[in-house]
Structure formats: C-alpha cells, structure tokens
Amino acid sequence: MKAVPRTRSLPALLLAVLALVLAAVWAPGASADTSVSTIARALRAGPVYVDPAARDQLSDADADTLADRIKEADKPLFIAVLPDGYRTTNLFSDLRAATGVTGLYGIRLGDRFDARADSSVMSSAARQNLVRSVQGEDAKAQLADFTDRALANMGGHAPRSWGGSAADGSGMSTTGLITTAAILVIAGTGAYALVRRSRRRREEEQRAALDRLRVVVDEDITAFGEELDRLDFRPSEPGADDAMRADYEHALDAYDTAKQRMAAARRPEDVRPVTETLQDGRFSLARLAARRENRPLPERRPPCFFDPRHGPSVSDAVWTPPGGSRREVPVCAADATRLADGRDPVIREVDTDQGRRPYWDAGPAYGPWAGGYFGGGLLPGLLAGTLLGSMMATPTYAADYGTGYGDFGGGGYEGGDVSGTDFSSGDFGGGFGDGGGFDAGGGGGGDFGGGF
C-alpha cells in the first residue's frame, strides 16, 4: 500500500496552529482552578487577577478600578490576590516564567504581601523599600498604595496583550480575526527563512565570542590555581584554626566550581558566574593570608581594575586612560605604588584582530568577563568612554551577550516586553518576605523555597 506523505510545510503547520487558536477562542470556558498557568493566562489578559477563593480580599469592582489605573499608566505591573495556604514554592519565578512578560509582580497571599521585579523595571532596593512601605494594611488599601507608588517609580510599558481583548468589548470580528490571521500566516512564511539565517549568524558570533573568552578565563583559572599552590597551606599545620581551614576550603571550592562552570559554558553570558566565583575565591585567599599573618581581615573590595589576577584591590586611585577622562578605579597595592610614582600600571591585555589590546578596548565579548568581576553598578563608571563601555550601553549588546553587567542600558528587555523564560532567576528568588516585607531578613529556607 502506498504510504501517505507527511505534510512538513511551515504554512500548513501555521494554519494548524491557527485552527487551534480559533477553536480556543470560541471554546466554552474551562473550569477555573488556581494553577500558575491559570493565573498567568489571566495576567496576560489584564493586570489584576483575584482568585475565586480570595474574593473576600478584593471585590470585583475594586479589582477593576485597580486594573484601569494600571492600564491608564501604561506600566507592566501585575497584581495577583490568592487565598491563604496557596502553595508558595518557587511561586514568583514560576509565575514569571509562565506569564513570560518583563514586569513588576505583586502577590497578596491571605494577609501577606510581597513582590518581585525584573531589574530593568525596578531595582531590587526600590522594590524592597516599596514592599516594606505597604506592610500591615488591609488588602484594598495595600494594593492601592502599592500600585500608586509602583507606577510612579517603575519603568517599561504595558504589554500589548492587555489591549483590544474580547473581554473588554473591543474584540475583533470573526471575519477580521480570520483575515488578520491569514495575513500573519503568509507573512510568517516569508519571515521564517530570515529568522533562521539571523539566528544561525548570531549563534556563530556567540560561539566565536565564547572561544575568545575561554582563553582569557582559562588564564584566570590557571593563575588562581598557582596562587593556591604558592600559598602552601596545610589544614593540619601548627597554628591553623577552623577559620583558616574554612577560608582555604572555600578557595578550593571556588577553584573547582570555576573550572566546572567554564567547561559547561555555552554562551558568552555564562562566563560571568565563572569570574564571580574566581573573585570570591581570591577574597577567601586574602582573608586566609591575613589570618596567618595576624593582620586585620581585609574588607570586601572589587579586584584590581587593571588586571583582576592581581587580586582584591586595596584602595582607589585616580587614573586617566589614553585619550580618555580621569576616573577613580580600584587598584592593588603594586599598581597603587606604580601610579603614585608616575609609572604605568600593569594592564591586562587580550588578543584581538588588531593585536594585543587592554581588555576594555578589545570588543564586546569581554563584557561578561568584566561583569563578573566588577558587577553591581561599578562597571559603568570604570568603563565610561572606552570601547567596551560604549558597546555595553546598547540594547544590541544586551541581546547578544546578556544583561546585568553593571546596569548598562537596563538590559535587553524593557518592562512589558515578552521575554518568555529569558529572565534572571535572581530577580525572582528568595523566600516570601525576603523582598523587604513582613519577614525581611528571614531568608528563603524551605517555606517558600527560592521563589515567593
């Protein structure tokens, strides 16, 4: 019997998807439940979701008023009101992943409240202060105050999915919907090949960038391993105490972790945790050295700007790069002495197509590497006016090499953009209350483990 050929064309697949979408549009409403997917679907359609079991917390009229205020402000603020006892494990991160929209998410759970946000929408400090400011209020007042203060301080725009929905009476006619969908199918067919080519080119560029980074990071890991060898510390040596052994073990763990993370790296942004780990390990070595020599323990400082392999900085010094403006940079003791004597510091150079160059003038691939060492808002001031600094300030850079390298440009996605699961889990981690609310300082634990 002659086999029936399988249809593989993209238009056929798109039409099949269209049929499913249209069927879903006119299908009878499913029975309501309180799964994260249900909440996410509701929040994609509008900014406020009140669980059926929590309607005593916020009336329909009050929820509509709150939703209208958020829509009028054109901000990506999402509010969910859930019953006491709702499961909280990874709730924030799971809801953010299911919704897929960059924004600020506030959840009232029983009489408790907390919030999380993408860093491009609101900083962690601002979000914590905001949550703390509304604790102890009843649901209506709390959510109204939170909304008013959030709208005045957050970035981004409302997601497009909130506009023109059938639920608010502004839906498109059946004929218009089918016509629009057909046009989208035709346009999608032509765009598909372009998207594939663009994606392939981007993947090739990222692989090339990662290959360059591997050379530099491997040098860093090797240098750190040599520091461990030179230390010649033995946990059983005379005078060694538990604090020394803990520092030593932490440094050894950092060395092993850095090697493992670099071996597993698949994208340029995967390098940032590697250099963060190396910096953490070097600080442990600095503490161990101070303990062995009976010196005061060093304060936590960024590494030497000129070459992180020099170890943690000991002071800040004024330096003017060639053709650039004066700035204050963290320096190790040796480079501080060189600058004070009028000599040039020992600068980390890397390979480029134009030969050896300082890492800040070597191209965008080195952003993740530098971000791991100098994150937390320090990097923009250090790299202002350099080639790398200029590149990192662009949305294109964030899309190609990842976000979060010192608050350059606020990230690749703005508030309200659909990013799917491409978001920093750190923005949505911590236990319920770790966001600055009623249980501030409690910290995660198993209660709301890593999410609410």
NUVEX-98544 format. One record per atom (N, C-alpha, C): residue in one letter; y, x, z. Coordinates in pm, whole numbers, plus 50000, padded with zeros to 5 digits. Each point is the difference from the previous one (the first is absolute). Example, Ala and Ser with C-alpha at 12.3 -4.5 7.8 and 13.67 -1.06 7.14 Angstrom:
BEGIN
A494315131950780 A501194991150000 A501205009050000 S501054996549928 S501195008250006 S501094992350073 
***
This chain:
BEGIN
M498825008550000 M501184991550000 M501235008950000 K500954996149925 K501215008149984 K500854999050127 A500405011750051 A500805000150123 A501414995049972 V500564993250096 V501374995049987 V500955011050045 P500915004249913 P500925010750039 P500914995650114 R500335009750088 R500904997050111 R501445002149957 T500864991150045 T501425001249968 T500645010150094 R500665009949944 R500615010450082 R501515000949979 S500554991949910 S501405001849966 S500904996350117 L501105007150011 L500964997350106 L500584985949990 P500394995049879 P500544986449994 P499034989750055 A498715001649970 A499024990450051 A499955000450152 L500045012150056 L499995001150145 L501244993850062 L501165002549937 L501244994450052 L500004984849993 L499454994649890 L499934985449987 L499074994250106 A498925007250030 A499094995250104 A500704999750136 V500765010750026 V500765000350125 V501004988750004 L500664997549884 L500984989249992 L499354986650033 A498814997949948 A499304987450027 A499734998350149 L499615011050065 L499764999350144 L501284997150076 V501115006349956 V501284997650067 V500414985549988 L499884994449876 L500384986149980 L499114990650079 A498725003450009 A499094991850079 A500395000250147 A500445011650043 A500415001150140 A501274992250027 V500904999649899 V501264992950017 V499774985250026 W499044994049924 W499784985650010 W498824996250089 A499345010250059 A498854997050086 A500484993350127 P499194991550060 P500374993950127 P500185010850105 G500904997550095 G500275010050102 G498775002850083 A499765012750024 A498865004150082 A500294996850146 S498964999050077 S500194997450142 S500685012050064 A500964997250087 A500805010750060 A499175007850100 D500175013150001 D499425008150104 D501055010350038 T499635009050091 T500995009750045 T499595014149964 S499355001849887 S499655013549957 S501265007349957 V499915013350001 V501135008049956 V500354996749855 S498994997449918 S500264996549860 S500804987149989 T499704990350084 T500744987449999 T501465002350037 I500235008050105 I501375003050041 I500735007549890 A499335009549938 A500625007949893 A500394991449882 R499134990749961 R500344991149889 R501234991850032 A500074995250124 A501174992150040 A501275008349998 L499925012450046 L501195008650004 L500425004649861 R499085000849907 R500415003049862 R500764988349938 A499724987950052 A500704988249948 A501304997250073 G500135004550123 G501204997650079 G500045009150120 P501175001750062 P500175010250105 P499454996350137 V499674987350024 V499584995850134 V498664992849992 Y499065004250085 Y498714993150011 Y499794996250146 V499694987350024 V499674995250134 V498574994949996 D499155006150082 D498614995850004 D499914985650053 P499084991949945 P499854986350049 P499784999250151 A499345010250056 A499745000050144 A501185005050082 A501105003549933 A501175005350072 A501264992049970 R499834987849953 R501194992149964 R500804995350119 D499395000850119 D500794997150119 D501005011150029 Q499805011849937 Q500925011350016 Q501254998249914 L499814995149878 L501124998849906 L499764987849911 S500944990650003 S499854987849922 S500155002849851 D499564990649918 D500155001549855 D501475001249961 A500844991850065 A501435000449968 A500605013650034 D499645005450117 D500545013150039 D499465011049909 A498734998849959 A499445009949909 A500714999649865 D500304987949951 D500714998749873 D501405005950009 T500674997750112 T501355005650019 T499965015249999 L499005005550068 L499855014550004 L499715005549860 A499124993349927 A499655004549865 A501214999649908 D500804989150009 D501184998949915 D500995011250029 R500155003650128 R500935010650037 R499565013449940 I498705002650004 I499485012649945 I500155000449849 K499694988849934 K500134999649854 K501455001749956 E500914993750072 E501425001349965 E500495014350014 A499455007250098 A500395013950020 A499365009449899 D498994995249927 D499325007949897 D499415012950059 K499274998550110 K499395011650067 K498504997850016 P499225010950000 P498534999050012 P499544999250145 L500384989350068 L499624997950139 L498914989450007 F498905003350066 F498854991150010 F499764996650147 I499894987150029 I499784995350137 I498704992150005 A499145003350095 A498764992350022 A499934995950146 V499674987550022 V499844994650135 V498534996350017 L499325006750091 L498554998550016 L499684995850143 P498854993750019 P499644995550134 P499565011550089 D500164997950129 D499525009950096 D498495001449985 G499505012250006 G498595002349982 G499595003649859 Y500954999649907 Y499695004049862 Y499595014750001 R499045003649919 R499525014049999 R501145009349960 T500085011450065 T501135009049977 T499625013749948 T498725003049990 T499605013349953 T500495002249857 N500825010249981 N500545003649868 N500744988449933 L500544990850078 L500614988149942 L501185003449909 F500915008650048 F501165003249918 F499615007049870 S499155010250011 S499635007549879 S499194991449904 D499134991550054 D499224991249913 D500884989749931 L500974994550074 L500894990149940 L500885006449894 R500495012150028 R500835007049900 R499205002949874 A498745004050017 A499165002849883 A499714987349922 A499744989050070 A499664987549932 A501224994049931 T501165001050063 T501224994749938 T500435008949884 G499935013150020 G500305009349892 G501465001749969 V500904995550089 V501435000549973 V500695008850105 T500825009249953 T500765008650090 T501014991850078 G500015000950131 G500924991850077 G499925002350150 L500644990950073 L499984999850146 L499184987950043 Y498985002250083 Y499084989650042 Y500114997750150 G500394987950040 G500064996450140 G498954989650033 I499295001850112 I498944990650037 I500214995550144 R500094986850015 R500004993750132 R498574995450026 L499385005250106 L498614996950030 L499974994550142 G499844986750010 G500144993850131 G501425001850048 D500175006050117 D501355002650050 D500405014649983 R499275007349917 R500275014249976 R500565002049859 F500755010849983 F500625002549870 F500045014949973 D499775003749874 D500135013949957 D500265000149849 A500335011349947 A500315001149857 A499675013949950 R499775000949870 R499825012749930 R500744999149867 A500335011649944 A500775000249874 A499695012549921 D500084998849867 D499995011949916 D501275007950029 S499875013250003 S501155008450035 S501154998849901 S499704995949875 S501074998249902 S500834987550029 V499484991150085 V500704987650035 V500765001450131 M499365006150100 M500635001950131 M499345011850068 S500805008450061 S499455011750069 S499214995750123 S499125008750045 S499194997050117 S500874997750123 A501035008350018 A500864998650118 A500754986849996 A500524996249883 A500734987449989 A499084988250027 R498795000849948 R499054989150021 R499614998750147 Q499765011350067 Q499654999650142 Q501144994050082 N501235004149972 N501144994650075 N500174985149974 L499764996049877 L500124985949965 L498984991650075 V498755004550001 V498944992650070 V500324999250149 R500435011050056 R500295000350144 R501134990450035 S500944998249908 S501184991850030 S499714985150008 V498844995649950 V499724985649999 V498854996250092 Q499545009250082 Q498894996950089 Q500424990050107 G499074991350037 G500244990750110 G500634986949961 E500324997949873 E500614987549957 E498934990149956 D500364987150000 D499064990249948 D499885001749849 A498984993949942 A499675002749860 A501174997349906 K500634988450011 K501074996449907 K501165009950010 A500455002850123 A501135009250018 A499625014249960 Q498795004150036 Q499565013649970 Q499955002549850 L499384990949927 L499865001949855 L501344998949929 A500884991250051 A501334998949940 A500815012850024 D499945005150124 D500745012350030 D499435011849923 F498685001049997 F499375010949926 F500394999549852 T499984988049943 T500354998549859 T501455004049974 D500924995050082 D501425003149979 D500265015050010 R499425006550100 R500255014450019 R499295008349893 A498824995449960 A499265007449897 A500734999349866 L500464988049964 L500664998349870 L501265008549990 A500635002650115 A501245008049999 A499745014949992 N498745004150020 N499735014450010 N498905005149909 M499354991449925 M498885004549918 M500405001849855 G499185007149926 G500265002249857 G499054992049914 G500195001049870 G499104993649905 G500464986449955 H499154993449926 H500324986849942 H498794990950017 A500244987249990 A498914990350014 A499005001749886 P498714998150028 P499005000949892 P500194988849899 R499695002849876 R500174990249894 R499114987850019 S498895001850070 S499054989050017 S500574988550082 W501115002450071 W500614989150078 W500794990349914 G500395004049882 G500874991649918 G499234991449904 G500484987549977 G499464991449896 G498594995550021 S499574998250126 S498644995450024 S499924984949991 A498824994849972 A499824985649989 A500224993350134 A499805007550108 A500134994150132 A501404995350029 D501035006149939 D501364995750028 D500574991149890 G499144995249916 G500434990449901 G500595005949876 S500015013149987 S500615006249884 S498945005949908 G498794994650007 G498915005649921 G500184997649852 M499315008049921 M500064999149855 M499064989049952 S500304993749892 S499134989749945 S498695006349952 T498994991249982 T498705005049954 T500125007049866 T500724993749906 T500165006049868 T500725013450009 G501065000250082 G500745012450016 G499165010950062 L499174996350098 L499145009850065 L499005005949902 I499374991349920 I499025004849904 I500655008749894 T501184995849952 T500715007949899 T500375013750053 T500555000150122 T500395012750060 T498795009150019 A498894994050046 A498805007950021 A499475005849870 A500054992149893 A499535004949870 A500855011849953 I501314998950019 I500885011049961 I499685012550080 L499734998050129 L499675011550084 L498705006649956 V499044991849957 V498735005649953 V500235008749877 I500794994949905 I500275007549878 I500745013050032 A501014998750086 A500775012050036 A499135009950076 G499104994650087 G499145008850077 G499055007949913 T499544993949892 T499095006949911 T500675012349939 G501254998249957 G500715011349940 G500375010750100 A500264995550125 A500445009750102 A498855007850061 Y498794994749987 Y498865006150067 Y499785014649959 A500055002449870 A499775013749952 A501095009450050 L501244995150003 L501105008450049 L499815003450147 V499574990150078 V499785002450142 V498905010350021 R498934998949923 R498905009550014 R500455014249966 R500775001449892 R500485013449962 R500925005750107 S500884991350051 S500925004750104 S499265004050126 R498994992050036 R499225003150119 R499245013149982 R499435002249880 R499265012349975 R500925012250007 R501204998649944 R500955011250004 R500405003050144 R500254989550078 R500405002250139 R498885006850078 E498764995749977 E498875006150070 E499865014749965 E500235003449874 E499935014149959 E501105008150068 E501214994450008 E501105007150066 E499715001950148 Q499434989850064 Q499695001350142 Q498915010450025 R499025000449911 R498965010250016 R500585014049989 A500915001849901 A500625013149983 A500835003750123 A500734990150055 A500815002550119 A499115003650119 L498894992950014 L499095002850111 L499385013949987 D499705004149878 D499445013449979 D500985010750047 R501284998049971 R501005009850047 R500104999950152 L499934988050057 L500104999150145 L498805006550069 R498834999049938 R498815005950063 R500195015050023 V500615006649906 V500215014550013 V500865002950122 V501104992750013 V500935002450110 V499384996250134 V499344988550005 V499424995650127 V498845009050040 D499225004549904 D498925009350034 D500565012950060 E501145004449950 E500665011750059 E500404997150144 D500524988050024 D500404996350135 D498804999550095 I498924994049953 I498804998950083 I499435013850031 T499995008749898 T499505013650021 T500865007550102 A501334998449987 A500905006850094 A499794995050142 F499764987050015 F499764994550133 F498695005250058 G498985000949914 G498735005650046 G500155014450045 E500835007649929 E500235014050040 E500735000750133 E500914990350026 E500684999550130 E498994997750111 L499054991149976 L498964997450100 L499185012550029 D499695007649894 D499235012350019 D500795010350078 R501285001649966 R500835010050068 R500214996650146 L499944987250031 L500234995750138 L498975006350095 D498755001249953 D498945006250078 D499894993750139 F500024986650002 F499874992950127 F498554995850021 R499515002350121 R498664995650036 R500114990350117 P499474987849984 P500144990150107 P499505004850135 S499075009950000 S499455004750127 S500695012650052 E501065004449933 E500655012450041 E500674998350135 P500175010850075 P500664999150131 P501414994349986 G500354990850087 G501334994049999 G500124987649915 A499014997149918 A500064988249916 A499834987550085 D500854990149980 D499874987450075 D499764988549903 D499874988050056 D499694988449917 D501104997149898 A501265002150037 A501114997449907 A499925009549881 M499695012550025 M499865009749891 M498844996149908 R498894996450063 R498834996149918 R500304987549918 A500764990750057 A500354987949925 A500875003349879 D500985009050020 D500855004149887 D499165006849892 Y499105008550043 Y499175007349904 Y499094990449922 E499394990750071 E499134990349934 E500804991449902 H501214996450039 H500844991949911 H500345007749873 A500285012950015 A500315008249883 A498785001349909 L498825002050060 L498785000949919 L499734986849926 D500204988850071 D499814987049937 D500974998049884 A501245004650020 A501004998649893 A499595008049877 Y499475011850021 Y499555008449889 Y498884993149922 D499014994850071 D498894993249933 D500474987349931 T500864992350068 T500484987549941 T500815002549875 A500845010250002 A500825003249882 A499115003449881 K498945007750023 K499095003449891 K499314987549946 Q499564991450088 Q499314987849956 Q500934990849922 R501214998350050 R500954991149932 R500415005549864 M500135013049991 M500375005649870 M498864998849902 A498785001750046 A498844998549913 A499884985749950 A500454990350081 A499904985949963 A501224994949924 A501045008049988 A501234995549936 A499764996549853 R500534988749958 R499864995549862 R501344997649932 R501074999050080 R501334997749947 R500995009350069 P501155002649940 P500965009050066 P500384995550140 E500184986850021 E500424995450132 E498945002250107 D498745002649959 D498955002950098 D500215013550068 V500925008049949 V500245013450056 V500854999350126 R500824989750011 R500894999450116 R499245000550133 P498924992250020 P499285001050127 P499415013950025 V499735007449893 V499445013450017 V501035009250064 T501225000149945 T501015008950056 T500494995150137 E499964986850022 E500314995050134 E499005005650102 T498735000249961 T498955005150088 T500175014950026 L500335007649897 L500215014450018 L501185002650093 Q501074992449984 Q501155001850087 Q499644996850145 D499204989750019 D499564996450135 D499145011150060 G499125005749917 G499165010950049 G500815012350037 R501025003149922 R500825011850031 R500784998050130 F500404987650027 F500704997550127 F499045002250117 S498744996149984 S499025002550106 S499835014950024 L500005007949892 L499905014550017 L501225005650072 A501174994649970 A501215004750068 A499944996850149 R499484988350034 R499854996550142 R498985009250068 L498905002749931 L498985008850057 L500575014050025 A500745005149903 A500595013450017 A500945000350120 A500794989350016 A500934999650114 A499254999550132 R498924992450005 R499224999350125 R499395013650033 R499475006949900 R499355012950025 R501005010550047 E501254998749956 E501025009850035 E500894995350115 N499634988650062 N500764994550112 N501464997449965 R500224995549877 R501354996349957 R500164984850006 P501244994850002 P500204985449996 P499394994349870 L499454988350009 L499414993949881 L501084996949898 P499745002249872 P501014997449896 P500224985149980 E501204996449958 E500264986049964 E499454997349860 R499734987549973 R499464996249869 R501135000649898 R499875008949903 R501015001849897 R499345000449863 P500774997449894 P499445001349865 P499705014649970 P499225002549896 P499685013949965 P501215007149940 C499855012849980 C501065007749935 C500234994549859 F501244996949969 F500324994149871 F499645009349885 F500185012850016 F499805009349890 F498535001949964 D499134998950099 D498555000649974 D499294994350122 P499404988149989 P499324994150116 P498905008850057 R499495009649922 R498995009050054 R500555009050110 H501345000950009 H500615007850107 H499794993550136 G499594987450003 G499764993050125 G501184991350040 P499924993850118 P501104991450048 P501315007750010 S501084993349967 S501325006350009 S500395001650147 V500925009350025 V500485002350136 V501464996250016 S500704998249888 S501414996550004 S500444994849864 D501244995549991 D500594996049873 D501055010349960 A500095002649871 A500965009849950 A500704994649877 V501225004249980 V500764995949882 V499605008849883 W499734993849888 W499545007349881 W500574993449876 T500365008049905 T500544994949873 T499115004649887 P499304990549934 P499145004049887 P500855004249882 P499485008149910 P500765004149882 P500454987749920 G501304999049980 G500554988949923 G500034986950076 G499685000250130 G499974987750077 G501034999850111 S499924989950085 S500954998650110 S499365004650131 R500845003250097 R499535004550130 R499254988750070 R498965003750071 R499244990250077 R499335006950118 E499594992150095 E499315005250117 E498504997749981 V499215010650015 V498574999049977 V499245005850118 P498814994950029 P499185005850108 P499405013249954 V500035010150087 V499545013349960 V499125006150109 C499095008649959 C499195007650095 C500865011550055 A499495006850101 A500775010750063 A500315011249902 A499035003649915 A500225011149907 A501084996649898 D499974987949945 D501034996349902 D501354997850066 A500024995650124 A501274998850071 A500665013650013 T499195010250031 T500545013650011 T500505005049865 R499254997549895 R500435004449867 R501334993649961 L500134987050023 L501254993349965 L501165005450083 A499755002250129 A501065005250087 A500455013949956 D499085007749940 D500345013549953 D500555000049858 G500144988149940 G500534999349864 G498975002549893 R498744999750036 R498935002249903 R499424986749952 D499235000549893 D499374987949947 D498754996650080 P499744987150019 P498764996050067 P498805002349908 V498814999550057 V498785001149921 V499624986049953 I500194997449873 I499884986549945 I498644997949935 R499434988550021 R498724996349938 R500224996949853 E499365007549915 E500084997649857 E498654995349949 V500054991749895 V498774994449941 V500075001849849 D498874998749935 D499935001649855 D500574987849929 T500795002349897 T500504989449913 T499895004849856 D500314991249904 D499975003949859 D501055010649970 Q501005001150087 Q501055010149982 Q499805012250089 G498815001350057 G499735011350088 G500084996050146 R500045009650088 R500054997450144 R501374994750038 R500014988950076 R501254993950043 R499874995450145 P501134999050074 P499934993850133 P499444985849988 Y499254995850099 Y499314987149988 Y500964988549976 W501245000950049 W500954988949981 W500574999649859 D499725010049920 D500445000149860 D498815000649905 A498834995450047 A498795001749921 A499494987049938 G500694989050019 G499554987549937 G499514989850100 P499774987949952 P499714988850090 P498665000650069 A499045007349946 A498675000250060 A500025004950145 Y501005007950037 Y500015005950133 Y500634991050105 G500434987949961 G500554990650096 G499024995950109 P498774996049966 P499044996550105 P499705011750095 W499925011949944 W499765011950081 W501145001950100 A501254999449953 A501145001850089 A500144988250095 G499674987849954 G500144988350085 G499125000550122 G498805005949987 G499135001350116 G500565009250106 Y500735009949958 Y500605009450094 Y501334995150056 F500814993449916 F501384996750040 F500294985149990 G499044991450033 G500214985749991 G500904994950111 G500084986550010 G500764993850107 G501505000449982 G500505000349878 G501434999449977 G500675013549992 L499275010950027 L500595013449998 L500175005349858 L499084996549912 L499945006249869 L501224997649911 P500594988049997 P501154998149909 P501135009950021 G500355002450127 G501095009350026 G499655014349962 L498735003650018 L499595013649968 L499995002449849 L499604989849923 L499835001949856 L501154994649918 A501054995250063 A501134994549925 A500555010349903 G500144996049874 G500555008949899 G498985008749932 T498734999750044 T498975008049934 T499304991649894 L499235006649915 L499264993049896 L499024989950059 L499245004350101 L499034991250061 L500694988350071 G501095002850070 G500734989450067 G500524989549904 S500535004349886 S500514990549901 S498894991449944 M498845006049973 M498884992449946 M499454990050100 M499925004050126 M499414991450100 M500834987750030 A501265000149961 A500884988750026 A499864988949896 T499115001649904 T499884990249892 T498794991050020 P500084987149959 P498844991250008 P498825005149917 T500295006749889 T498925005449917 T499175010050077 Y500665008450079 Y499285009750081 Y499074992950098 A500534989850068 A499194992950099 A498784993749935 A500144994849879 A498874993749932 A498945010349963 D500415012049964 D499065010149953 D499405008450113 Y500785002650105 Y499555009650102 Y499934994150140 G500214987050014 G499904993850131 G501334999350071 T500044992450111 T501244997650071 T499955006450138 G501154999450066 G500025004050140 G500255014650026 Y500575007349907 Y500225014350021 Y501415002650050 G500344993450111 G501315002650058 G501014989449964 D499564987949973 D500904988749972 D500835002049875 F499455006349900 F500675001049870 F499854986849927 G501114993449970 G499974988649909 G499304987850051 G499505000150122 G499404988250058 G498634996549947 G499375008049917 G498644997449957 G499934994549861 G498784998549950 G499774995749864 G500124985049982 Y499804992150109 Y500104985549992 Y501144995350087 E500814991049948 E501044993850079 E499444987650066 G500724995250102 G499574987850066 G499924988549901 G498904992750004 G499804988949909 G499175003649879 D499815013249976 D499175004449888 D498534997850033 V499234996949899 V498564998650018 V499375013949991 S499495005050111 S499365013150003 S498514998950028 G499514987850021 G498594998550031 G499645007450127 T498945007849995 T499575007750117 T500615014050003 D500975002649911 D500665013049998 D501145000050101 F499685002050127 F501015000750105 F499505009350108 S500925004850083 S499625009350106 S499384992350115 S498755003150032 S499354993250112 S500715002950131 G500705011350007 G500735003350122 G501114990250029 D500604994049895 D501074990250020 D499474987450067 F498714997149984 F499444987550049 F498935002250107 G499965012150056 G499005003150100 G500494997450141 G499195004250096 G500344998150141 G499504986750053 G499904998950132 G499554987650061 G501124989950009 F499644987450021 F501014989550016 F500875003850119 G501305000849978 G500925004150106 G500425014449988 D499265008349926 D500435013849980 D501255000649915 G500344989049933 G501184999949915 G501294998750077 G499965001050131 G501234999550078 G500134987150075 G498924992150009 G500084987150064 G499605000350145 F499364989150044 F499704998050140 F499095010550059 D499205006349915 D499025009650050 D500355014049954 A501315002849981 A500435012749946 A499465011450084 G499465009849930 G499455011550068 G498534998550034 G499464987749982 G498604998050030 G499135007749905 G500194997649872 G499325008049902 G498624995349964 G499934992849892 G498794997649926 G498794996450079 G499285009750041 G498764997650066 G499084991549917 G499124993250066 G499064991849926 G500464985949984 D501044995550073 D500404986149997 D500324995449860 F500975006549943 F500474995949869 F499865011649905 G499025008050024 G499705012649936 G500615002649866 G500995007849996 G500545005549878 G500614990049908 G500454988650046 G500564991449899 G501034990550046 F499834993450114 F500994989850033 F501085006350084 
***
